[in-house]
Amino acid sequence: MADRYAEILVVDLLGGIGDLIMLLPAIHGLARRHPTARLRVLTHEPGAELVRVDPAVAEVRTPRHGRPGAERAAVVEALAARRPDLAVTTTRYDGIPDLLLDSGARCVTDLWRRPPPDEPVGARYLRLLHAEGLLTRADLTARPRVRLPASARAAGEGDVDRLVAAARRATAPPVVLVTAAGMAVKRWPDGSWRALAGRLAAAGHPVLTVGADDDPPGVPLPPGDLPTLAGQIAAVARRGGVVVGPDTGPVRLAAAAGATTVGLFGPTDARRYGVGGLDLQGLPQCPHRRPTAITEQPCWWEARCPLDATGPACMADLGVTLVTDAVRAATRRPSLVWQVPAG
């Protein structure tokens, strides 16, 4: 750890909120180990909202438009604005690693190399950066955490207070359902969400929702930016509540804000992409799942399941009773490592 850097550039242009959240422990580790460095992050909106309020990050840059080539142009602009001493990227397309290497900075350009199928993505990032001498062993167990301003926490408390107070027969902690997913292949069936919401409400849980549904199965959290949502979820967590949803950004945000989560995993392998709460794997023995090459799965881009023409068989395999039991276990004992029952 003898090297010290004055300018660090971290590039994450994979496109998803969850992708950036998995990188947060590495960002925070670099900031801790190089406290005098000016650390910049180049990423997409809306994830950029989270690092703009993060005291570890000096500057946040985003692509100027959504047309092809925007990400490469944003890297060129970032390098022209300030040449980094150290550049770290999760992004491998469009010649971005070569741009960073040509800048003369020390670079880590392949955080995806030779991943074991059962090592979480974020943990892999930390292990590779540790191998490069950029982090210490103490950093290897870090988990994603969002840094929120007091205003976001206070607003979240107010929002959740009002919703819980308005709930009928609320005798149990609130549960937030994240019903949407950016990719159709990750979505749990609508009927399953409604059945789950009904069971939770009958058990006295205020049921809140996150998503763009026209007819949500619960009471929607007030809309806002990502720090606002994180503040709301932190308020749910302080009441012993749980967040349920598929492998998607808001569920990762919930865990990073301190909530216990029940993750619904189908096409992605929970060993590698798990959120770290109670991660349930649908159809564990699916022959088409590729933990280290998910974009090559036949179902990935168009949600065409080779096993079921009506929708992703792995998501349908997660039964309502299984998920309900996981939520109840999590609300009773949030620190419990819950095991899926045999059979």
Buried (B, 14 or more C-beta within 10 A) or exposed (E): EEEEBEBBBBBBBBBBBBBBBBBBBBBBBBBBBBEEBBBBBBBBEBBBBBBBBBEBBBBBBBBEEEEEEBBBBBBBEBBEEBEBBBBBBBBBEBEBBEBBEEBEBBBBBEBBEEBEEEBBBBBBBBBBBBEBEBBEEEBBEBEBBBBBEEEBBEBBBBBBEEBBEEBEEBEBBBBBBBBBBBBBBBBBBEEBBBBBBBBBBEBEBBBBBBBEBEEBBBBEBBEBBBBBBBBBBBBBBBBBBBBBBBBBBBBBBBBBBBBBBBBBBBBBBBBBBBBBBBBBBBBBEBEBBBBBEBEEBEBBEEBBBEBBEEBBBBBBBBBBEBBBBBBBBBBEEBEEEBEEEEE
